[in-house]
């Protein structure tokens, strides 16, 4: 098992998390360009985004699993 190199208190991780959430919540060419530009500034930014996306995916997987365990009667969960 691989452990993240970045912590949530890491500025690169925090920026990756913020840029991804902004793009996810309100997609736009400007936000995409901002993320791409930031990624090109330092290789550590790519790693930070990878770890932010991994965290996002793991959190989503836990929501899906909780919904499956709740059964068909459960209300749909919103993202």
N, CA, C and O atoms as CSV, one atom per row, in Angstrom:
chain,resi,resn,atom,element,x,y,z
A,1,UNK,N,N,0.841,-1.178,0.000
A,1,UNK,CA,C,0.000,0.000,0.000
A,1,UNK,C,C,0.883,1.236,0.000
A,1,UNK,O,O,1.861,1.311,0.743
A,2,UNK,N,N,0.539,2.187,-0.821
A,2,UNK,CA,C,1.291,3.421,-0.916
A,2,UNK,C,C,0.626,4.503,-0.074
A,2,UNK,O,O,-0.595,4.656,-0.094
A,3,UNK,N,N,1.430,5.242,0.656
A,3,UNK,CA,C,0.897,6.318,1.481
A,3,UNK,C,C,1.141,7.652,0.793
A,3,UNK,O,O,2.168,7.830,0.140
A,4,UNK,N,N,0.220,8.584,0.930
A,4,UNK,CA,C,0.375,9.881,0.283
A,4,UNK,C,C,1.635,10.594,0.743
A,4,UNK,O,O,2.043,10.482,1.899
A,5,UNK,N,N,2.237,11.319,-0.168
A,5,UNK,CA,C,3.414,12.111,0.176
A,5,UNK,C,C,3.005,13.483,0.690
A,5,UNK,O,O,3.767,14.136,1.402
A,6,UNK,N,N,1.825,13.911,0.336
A,6,UNK,CA,C,1.350,15.229,0.744
A,6,UNK,C,C,0.345,15.081,1.879
A,6,UNK,O,O,-0.422,14.121,1.937
A,7,UNK,N,N,0.373,16.037,2.758
A,7,UNK,CA,C,-0.621,16.105,3.820
A,7,UNK,C,C,-1.571,17.241,3.495
A,7,UNK,O,O,-1.212,18.152,2.749
A,8,UNK,N,N,-2.778,17.200,4.042
A,8,UNK,CA,C,-3.713,18.302,3.794
A,8,UNK,C,C,-3.144,19.667,4.173
A,8,UNK,O,O,-3.583,20.685,3.637
A,9,UNK,N,N,-2.168,19.706,5.097
A,9,UNK,CA,C,-1.570,20.983,5.466
A,9,UNK,C,C,-0.497,21.424,4.463
A,9,UNK,O,O,-0.002,22.548,4.544
A,10,UNK,N,N,-0.139,20.555,3.528
A,10,UNK,CA,C,0.840,20.877,2.503
A,10,UNK,C,C,0.235,21.901,1.537
A,10,UNK,O,O,-0.854,21.674,1.009
A,11,UNK,N,N,0.921,23.019,1.299
A,11,UNK,CA,C,0.357,24.042,0.400
A,11,UNK,C,C,0.049,23.519,-1.006
A,11,UNK,O,O,-0.947,23.926,-1.604
A,12,UNK,N,N,0.881,22.631,-1.541
A,12,UNK,CA,C,0.620,22.097,-2.887
A,12,UNK,C,C,-0.641,21.242,-2.886
A,12,UNK,O,O,-1.455,21.340,-3.805
A,13,UNK,N,N,-0.809,20.413,-1.875
A,13,UNK,CA,C,-2.014,19.595,-1.779
A,13,UNK,C,C,-3.240,20.482,-1.632
A,13,UNK,O,O,-4.258,20.256,-2.285
A,14,UNK,N,N,-3.141,21.483,-0.780
A,14,UNK,CA,C,-4.269,22.395,-0.556
A,14,UNK,C,C,-4.666,23.110,-1.837
A,14,UNK,O,O,-5.853,23.251,-2.131
A,15,UNK,N,N,-3.671,23.564,-2.602
A,15,UNK,CA,C,-3.968,24.246,-3.861
A,15,UNK,C,C,-4.563,23.271,-4.863
A,15,UNK,O,O,-5.515,23.616,-5.563
A,16,UNK,N,N,-4.024,22.066,-4.945
A,16,UNK,CA,C,-4.568,21.063,-5.862
A,16,UNK,C,C,-6.019,20.766,-5.520
A,16,UNK,O,O,-6.869,20.684,-6.406
A,17,UNK,N,N,-6.295,20.608,-4.240
A,17,UNK,CA,C,-7.654,20.330,-3.779
A,17,UNK,C,C,-8.592,21.477,-4.157
A,17,UNK,O,O,-9.696,21.245,-4.650
A,18,UNK,N,N,-8.149,22.717,-3.925
A,18,UNK,CA,C,-8.980,23.892,-4.220
A,18,UNK,C,C,-9.246,24.016,-5.715
A,18,UNK,O,O,-10.386,24.214,-6.136
A,19,UNK,N,N,-8.186,23.900,-6.516
A,19,UNK,CA,C,-8.359,24.040,-7.970
A,19,UNK,C,C,-9.257,22.944,-8.535
A,19,UNK,O,O,-10.101,23.210,-9.391
A,20,UNK,N,N,-9.079,21.720,-8.061
A,20,UNK,CA,C,-9.926,20.631,-8.540
A,20,UNK,C,C,-11.382,20.853,-8.153
A,20,UNK,O,O,-12.277,20.705,-8.986
A,21,UNK,N,N,-11.626,21.208,-6.887
A,21,UNK,CA,C,-13.009,21.430,-6.442
A,21,UNK,C,C,-13.670,22.553,-7.225
A,21,UNK,O,O,-14.831,22.434,-7.619
A,22,UNK,N,N,-12.948,23.637,-7.454
A,22,UNK,CA,C,-13.514,24.751,-8.213
A,22,UNK,C,C,-13.875,24.310,-9.627
A,22,UNK,O,O,-14.940,24.658,-10.137
A,23,UNK,N,N,-12.989,23.543,-10.260
A,23,UNK,CA,C,-13.263,23.059,-11.617
A,23,UNK,C,C,-14.423,22.063,-11.603
A,23,UNK,O,O,-15.267,22.084,-12.499
A,24,UNK,N,N,-14.468,21.213,-10.617
A,24,UNK,CA,C,-15.536,20.227,-10.509
A,24,UNK,C,C,-16.884,20.897,-10.277
A,24,UNK,O,O,-17.879,20.542,-10.910
A,25,UNK,N,N,-16.912,21.869,-9.365
A,25,UNK,CA,C,-18.169,22.497,-8.971
A,25,UNK,C,C,-18.708,23.477,-10.005
A,25,UNK,O,O,-19.922,23.642,-10.126
A,26,UNK,N,N,-17.832,24.117,-10.738
A,26,UNK,CA,C,-18.255,25.102,-11.748
A,26,UNK,C,C,-17.278,25.067,-12.919
A,26,UNK,O,O,-16.440,25.957,-13.060
A,27,UNK,N,N,-17.387,24.035,-13.761
A,27,UNK,CA,C,-16.437,23.883,-14.868
A,27,UNK,C,C,-16.444,25.102,-15.795
A,27,UNK,O,O,-17.493,25.665,-16.106
A,28,UNK,N,N,-15.261,25.484,-16.219
A,28,UNK,CA,C,-15.119,26.556,-17.196
A,28,UNK,C,C,-13.745,26.442,-17.843
A,28,UNK,O,O,-12.821,25.891,-17.244
A,29,UNK,N,N,-13.602,26.954,-19.051
A,29,UNK,CA,C,-12.279,26.936,-19.689
A,29,UNK,C,C,-11.233,27.694,-18.859
A,29,UNK,O,O,-10.069,27.296,-18.814
A,30,UNK,N,N,-11.643,28.766,-18.215
A,30,UNK,CA,C,-10.704,29.546,-17.408
A,30,UNK,C,C,-10.191,28.743,-16.220
A,30,UNK,O,O,-9.000,28.773,-15.912
A,31,UNK,N,N,-11.085,28.029,-15.558
A,31,UNK,CA,C,-10.656,27.216,-14.411
A,31,UNK,C,C,-9.778,26.061,-14.870
A,31,UNK,O,O,-8.806,25.717,-14.198
A,32,UNK,N,N,-10.108,25.464,-16.002
A,32,UNK,CA,C,-9.280,24.376,-16.536
A,32,UNK,C,C,-7.887,24.902,-16.873
A,32,UNK,O,O,-6.884,24.253,-16.575
A,33,UNK,N,N,-7.832,26.067,-17.487
A,33,UNK,CA,C,-6.538,26.662,-17.843
A,33,UNK,C,C,-5.734,26.994,-16.585
A,33,UNK,O,O,-4.516,26.812,-16.562
A,34,UNK,N,N,-6.395,27.470,-15.558
A,34,UNK,CA,C,-5.712,27.779,-14.297
A,34,UNK,C,C,-5.084,26.516,-13.708
A,34,UNK,O,O,-3.944,26.545,-13.243
A,35,UNK,N,N,-5.826,25.409,-13.729
A,35,UNK,CA,C,-5.302,24.147,-13.212
A,35,UNK,C,C,-4.124,23.669,-14.058
A,35,UNK,O,O,-3.095,23.270,-13.514
A,36,UNK,N,N,-4.266,23.704,-15.381
A,36,UNK,CA,C,-3.193,23.248,-16.267
A,36,UNK,C,C,-1.935,24.092,-16.078
A,36,UNK,O,O,-0.826,23.560,-16.040
A,37,UNK,N,N,-2.107,25.399,-15.960
A,37,UNK,CA,C,-0.958,26.289,-15.748
A,37,UNK,C,C,-0.264,25.963,-14.433
A,37,UNK,O,O,0.962,25.874,-14.377
A,38,UNK,N,N,-1.051,25.787,-13.378
A,38,UNK,CA,C,-0.477,25.463,-12.070
A,38,UNK,C,C,0.264,24.126,-12.120
A,38,UNK,O,O,1.343,23.992,-11.543
A,39,UNK,N,N,-0.313,23.140,-12.808
A,39,UNK,CA,C,0.343,21.830,-12.911
A,39,UNK,C,C,1.694,21.931,-13.599
A,39,UNK,O,O,2.629,21.215,-13.238
A,40,UNK,N,N,1.807,22.811,-14.587
A,40,UNK,CA,C,3.055,22.958,-15.336
A,40,UNK,C,C,4.153,23.690,-14.583
A,40,UNK,O,O,5.295,23.722,-15.042
A,41,UNK,N,N,3.837,24.272,-13.451
A,41,UNK,CA,C,4.826,25.059,-12.714
A,41,UNK,C,C,5.818,24.210,-11.927
A,41,UNK,O,O,6.940,24.651,-11.680
A,42,UNK,N,N,5.431,23.009,-11.529
A,42,UNK,CA,C,6.301,22.206,-10.678
A,42,UNK,C,C,5.828,20.756,-10.717
A,42,UNK,O,O,4.627,20.506,-10.609
A,43,UNK,N,N,6.740,19.792,-10.867
A,43,UNK,CA,C,6.336,18.381,-10.863
A,43,UNK,C,C,5.604,17.970,-9.584
A,43,UNK,O,O,4.770,17.065,-9.611
A,44,UNK,N,N,5.907,18.619,-8.485
A,44,UNK,CA,C,5.225,18.263,-7.233
A,44,UNK,C,C,3.742,18.617,-7.294
A,44,UNK,O,O,2.944,18.042,-6.554
A,45,UNK,N,N,3.363,19.545,-8.155
A,45,UNK,CA,C,1.955,19.897,-8.309
A,45,UNK,C,C,1.172,18.737,-8.920
A,45,UNK,O,O,0.021,18.497,-8.554
A,46,UNK,N,N,1.796,18.024,-9.846
A,46,UNK,CA,C,1.138,16.866,-10.466
A,46,UNK,C,C,0.907,15.788,-9.410
A,46,UNK,O,O,-0.164,15.184,-9.357
A,47,UNK,N,N,1.912,15.549,-8.572
A,47,UNK,CA,C,1.756,14.560,-7.495
A,47,UNK,C,C,0.672,14.994,-6.512
A,47,UNK,O,O,-0.115,14.171,-6.044
A,48,UNK,N,N,0.635,16.276,-6.205
A,48,UNK,CA,C,-0.376,16.769,-5.265
A,48,UNK,C,C,-1.778,16.588,-5.843
A,48,UNK,O,O,-2.695,16.197,-5.121
A,49,UNK,N,N,-1.955,16.865,-7.131
A,49,UNK,CA,C,-3.261,16.669,-7.753
A,49,UNK,C,C,-3.625,15.189,-7.764
A,49,UNK,O,O,-4.775,14.833,-7.505
A,50,UNK,N,N,-2.663,14.331,-8.061
A,50,UNK,CA,C,-2.918,12.895,-8.045
A,50,UNK,C,C,-3.421,12.457,-6.676
A,50,UNK,O,O,-4.354,11.659,-6.584
A,51,UNK,N,N,-2.823,12.964,-5.630
A,51,UNK,CA,C,-3.241,12.577,-4.289
A,51,UNK,C,C,-4.601,13.172,-3.930
A,51,UNK,O,O,-5.392,12.533,-3.236
A,52,UNK,N,N,-4.877,14.384,-4.396
A,52,UNK,CA,C,-6.195,14.978,-4.162
A,52,UNK,C,C,-7.272,14.172,-4.887
A,52,UNK,O,O,-8.343,13.926,-4.333
A,53,UNK,N,N,-6.992,13.764,-6.117
A,53,UNK,CA,C,-7.958,12.958,-6.876
A,53,UNK,C,C,-8.147,11.586,-6.242
A,53,UNK,O,O,-9.254,11.048,-6.245
A,54,UNK,N,N,-7.079,11.023,-5.703
A,54,UNK,CA,C,-7.194,9.741,-5.007
A,54,UNK,C,C,-8.092,9.887,-3.783
A,54,UNK,O,O,-8.952,9.042,-3.535
A,55,UNK,N,N,-7.894,10.944,-3.030
A,55,UNK,CA,C,-8.741,11.199,-1.870
A,55,UNK,C,C,-10.195,11.369,-2.294
A,55,UNK,O,O,-11.097,10.825,-1.657
A,56,UNK,N,N,-10.422,12.116,-3.359
A,56,UNK,CA,C,-11.782,12.337,-3.884
A,56,UNK,C,C,-12.416,10.992,-4.262
A,56,UNK,O,O,-13.569,10.727,-3.920
A,57,UNK,N,N,-11.668,10.159,-4.959
A,57,UNK,CA,C,-12.186,8.858,-5.397
A,57,UNK,C,C,-12.486,7.954,-4.205
A,57,UNK,O,O,-13.519,7.285,-4.175
A,58,UNK,N,N,-11.592,7.933,-3.234
A,58,UNK,CA,C,-11.820,7.088,-2.054
A,58,UNK,C,C,-13.036,7.562,-1.267
A,58,UNK,O,O,-13.815,6.747,-0.772
A,59,UNK,N,N,-13.199,8.861,-1.153
A,59,UNK,CA,C,-14.371,9.392,-0.450
A,59,UNK,C,C,-15.641,9.007,-1.197
A,59,UNK,O,O,-16.631,8.619,-0.576
A,60,UNK,N,N,-15.624,9.108,-2.511
A,60,UNK,CA,C,-16.787,8.723,-3.313
A,60,UNK,C,C,-17.091,7.246,-3.193
A,60,UNK,O,O,-18.255,6.850,-3.137
A,61,UNK,N,N,-16.053,6.426,-3.153
A,61,UNK,CA,C,-16.251,4.987,-3.022
A,61,UNK,C,C,-16.910,4.655,-1.690
A,61,UNK,O,O,-17.736,3.745,-1.614
A,62,UNK,N,N,-16.551,5.382,-0.647
A,62,UNK,CA,C,-17.164,5.101,0.647
A,62,UNK,C,C,-18.636,5.497,0.654
A,62,UNK,O,O,-19.442,4.850,1.323
A,63,UNK,N,N,-19.001,6.549,-0.078
A,63,UNK,CA,C,-20.405,6.954,-0.174
A,63,UNK,C,C,-21.204,5.893,-0.923
A,63,UNK,O,O,-22.313,5.542,-0.521
A,64,UNK,N,N,-20.635,5.387,-2.009
A,64,UNK,CA,C,-21.316,4.356,-2.789
A,64,UNK,C,C,-21.500,3.099,-1.949
A,64,UNK,O,O,-22.566,2.485,-1.972
A,65,UNK,N,N,-20.477,2.720,-1.218
A,65,UNK,CA,C,-20.564,1.522,-0.375
A,65,UNK,C,C,-21.617,1.712,0.713
A,65,UNK,O,O,-22.376,0.786,0.999
A,66,UNK,N,N,-21.678,2.885,1.319
A,66,UNK,CA,C,-22.682,3.154,2.350
A,66,UNK,C,C,-24.089,3.064,1.759
A,66,UNK,O,O,-25.004,2.550,2.402
A,67,UNK,N,N,-24.257,3.556,0.552
A,67,UNK,CA,C,-25.561,3.495,-0.101
A,67,UNK,C,C,-25.939,2.046,-0.398
A,67,UNK,O,O,-27.096,1.657,-0.236
A,68,UNK,N,N,-24.976,1.260,-0.826
A,68,UNK,CA,C,-25.239,-0.151,-1.106
A,68,UNK,C,C,-25.642,-0.889,0.162
A,68,UNK,O,O,-26.552,-1.718,0.150
A,69,UNK,N,N,-24.956,-0.578,1.253
A,69,UNK,CA,C,-25.268,-1.233,2.525
A,69,UNK,C,C,-26.627,-0.806,3.049
A,69,UNK,O,O,-27.297,-1.584,3.727
A,70,UNK,N,N,-27.050,0.427,2.747
A,70,UNK,CA,C,-28.348,0.933,3.213
A,70,UNK,C,C,-29.490,0.246,2.476
A,70,UNK,O,O,-30.616,0.197,2.972
A,71,UNK,N,N,-29.202,-0.277,1.306
A,71,UNK,CA,C,-30.219,-1.003,0.548
A,71,UNK,C,C,-31.001,-0.130,-0.402
A,71,UNK,O,O,-30.767,1.075,-0.499
A,72,UNK,N,N,-31.918,-0.741,-1.090
A,72,UNK,CA,C,-32.704,-0.067,-2.126
A,72,UNK,C,C,-33.663,0.956,-1.557
A,72,UNK,O,O,-34.079,1.859,-2.284
A,73,UNK,N,N,-34.035,0.857,-0.286
A,73,UNK,CA,C,-34.986,1.772,0.320
A,73,UNK,C,C,-34.393,3.137,0.655
A,73,UNK,O,O,-35.127,4.080,0.950
A,74,UNK,N,N,-33.067,3.242,0.611
A,74,UNK,CA,C,-32.418,4.480,1.019
A,74,UNK,C,C,-32.646,5.582,-0.011
A,74,UNK,O,O,-32.797,5.321,-1.205
A,75,UNK,N,N,-32.666,6.799,0.474
A,75,UNK,CA,C,-32.770,7.969,-0.399
A,75,UNK,C,C,-31.458,8.106,-1.172
A,75,UNK,O,O,-30.401,7.775,-0.635
A,76,UNK,N,N,-31.496,8.582,-2.406
A,76,UNK,CA,C,-30.252,8.790,-3.149
A,76,UNK,C,C,-29.392,9.845,-2.455
A,76,UNK,O,O,-29.903,10.816,-1.897
A,77,UNK,N,N,-28.091,9.635,-2.501
A,77,UNK,CA,C,-27.149,10.583,-1.926
A,77,UNK,C,C,-26.699,11.558,-3.003
A,77,UNK,O,O,-26.400,11.155,-4.127
A,78,UNK,N,N,-26.652,12.805,-2.669
A,78,UNK,CA,C,-26.196,13.821,-3.602
A,78,UNK,C,C,-24.736,14.078,-3.398
A,78,UNK,O,O,-24.229,14.003,-2.279
A,79,UNK,N,N,-24.052,14.383,-4.485
A,79,UNK,CA,C,-22.635,14.706,-4.397
A,79,UNK,C,C,-22.492,16.181,-4.187
A,79,UNK,O,O,-21.374,16.685,-4.084
